[in-house]
């Protein structure tokens, strides 16, 4: 079993999802609104970001055919992230 810390602040992970378009990448949401992308082949975090605000990420889902990842926040916000460049594209 491989274990990887995905949040430098030590915030607890709350949810995760495999990326449909890149099955070796796993997105992990955290209590502090940070989102990390973990590559299971290189065994490393390949990207991370902090979503504005402090709402916990409750759900992460991957679009079936594009690079979009959706994060459902505790405050009711839905955030769309481009997993190719780790940037928010819509809220």
C-alpha positions in Angstrom: 0.0 0.0 0.0 1.2 3.5 -0.9 0.4 6.4 1.3 0.9 10.0 0.2 0.2 13.3 2.0 -1.7 15.4 -0.4 -2.1 18.6 1.6 0.9 20.5 2.9 -1.2 22.1 5.7 -2.2 18.7 7.1 -5.9 19.2 6.4 -7.8 16.0 6.5 -9.0 14.5 3.1 -12.8 14.4 2.7 -13.4 12.9 -0.7 -11.7 11.8 -3.9 -12.3 10.6 -7.4 -10.4 9.1 -10.3 -10.1 11.3 -13.4 -12.0 9.6 -16.2 -9.6 10.9 -18.9 -6.4 10.0 -17.0 -7.1 6.8 -14.9 -3.7 7.1 -13.1 -4.7 10.5 -11.6 -6.7 10.7 -8.4 -8.2 14.0 -7.2 -8.5 14.5 -3.4 -10.6 17.2 -1.7 -9.8 18.4 1.8 -11.4 20.2 4.8 -9.5 23.4 4.1 -10.9 23.7 0.5 -7.6 22.5 -1.0 -7.7 20.1 -3.9 -4.7 17.9 -4.8 -4.1 15.7 -7.9 -2.1 12.5 -7.1 -0.4 10.5 -9.8 -0.4 6.8 -8.9 2.3 6.0 -11.5 4.9 8.5 -10.2 3.6 8.3 -6.6 3.5 12.0 -6.3 1.3 15.0 -6.1 1.4 16.6 -9.5 -0.8 19.6 -8.8 -2.7 21.3 -6.1 -4.8 24.4 -5.5 -6.8 26.2 -2.8 -10.3 27.0 -3.8 -11.2 30.5 -2.6 -13.1 30.6 0.7 -12.8 28.1 3.5 -15.7 25.7 2.7 -14.8 22.0 3.0 -14.9 20.0 -0.3 -17.6 17.4 0.2 -17.6 15.8 -3.3 -15.2 15.5 -6.2 -16.4 14.2 -9.6 -14.6 13.9 -13.0 -16.2 14.7 -16.3 -16.4 11.5 -18.4 -14.7 12.9 -21.6 -13.0 16.2 -20.8 -10.4 17.5 -18.3 -13.0 19.0 -16.0 -13.2 18.1 -12.4 -16.1 19.4 -10.3 -15.8 20.1 -6.5 -19.0 20.4 -4.4 -18.3 22.7 -1.5 -19.9 22.7 2.0 -21.4 26.2 1.4 -23.3 24.9 -1.7 -20.8 26.2 -4.3 -20.0 24.0 -7.3 -16.5 24.7 -8.7 -15.3 23.5 -12.2 -11.5 23.0 -12.4 -9.4 22.2 -15.5 -7.2 19.3 -14.4 -4.7 19.9 -17.2 -3.6 23.2 -15.7 -5.1 23.1 -12.2 -7.1 26.3 -12.8 -10.7 27.2 -11.8 -12.8 27.7 -15.0 -16.2 28.3 -13.4 -18.1 28.6 -10.1 
